[in-house]
Amino acid sequence: MGRYISSSGSPLTTYRETATAITAQANDRIVCTTGGFTVTLPASPLVNDTVQIIDATGVFGSNNVTVGRNGNEIQNIAEDLTLNINNTAVTLVFTGATYGWLIVR
């Protein structure tokens, strides 16, 4: 069933709250309480791994968060992603080495 849902049907998402730089793990839900730092994506993701990044306090517009690609593409581009819209919630899904991480919302 992959790493997102266990065989018993329970979610495997890990909630992590942060105000500083962090390296995401597969299926993390990272709730940012400040901005101005980097969330680094996993180095060796598997297809269907998911990372969600949430601006809980509405500061990304003035204190951008950088999503570090960690060697894989984001949206089929070899560049880091800048989150700069207040109250954003972005979910990235790893699709494989060809296209990398894709934003699903």
C-alpha positions, -999 to +999 in steps of 0.1 A: +000+000+000+030+023-001+044+044+026+014+068+029-012+044+043-004+014+065-018-021+058-043-014+086-055+017+068-041+042+093-023+072+080+015+073+081+018+111+078+041+126+104+032+161+118+063+183+123+061+219+135+091+241+128+104+276+129+139+268+115+155+249+086+144+212+084+150+182+062+117+166+054+111+129+055+087+109+034+051+117+042+058+146+065+033+174+071+055+204+080+037+232+097+058+264+096+053+289+124+078+314+108+095+319+075+129+327+061+144+293+061+147+262+039+127+229+039+149+203+022+132+175+005+142+139+011+174+128-007+162+094-018+125+095-022+103+067-035+075+071-060+044+084-043+063+099-013+046+130-002+057+162+016+032+189+027+044+224+037+019+247+055+022+284+063+004+283+096+010+320+106+007+338+072+043+349+069+056+334+036+048+366+017+074+386+037+096+357+049+098+332+020+104+296+026+127+278+002+120+242-007+154+226-014+152+200-041+181+179-027+191+166-062+157+159-076+137+182-099+106+201-087+079+205-114+104+190-140+129+219-133+163+217-117+157+246-093+146+251-057+110+263-051+103+295-033+070+297-013+061+334-011+023+335-007+008+339+028-013+310+042-001+286+015-004+249+019+016+230-007+017+192-012+045+177-033+044+141-046+075+124-059+068+109-093+102+094-101+136+106-114+122+119-148+099+146-134+108+146-098+085+163-072+052+177-086+029+201-068-006+186-064-021+217-046 
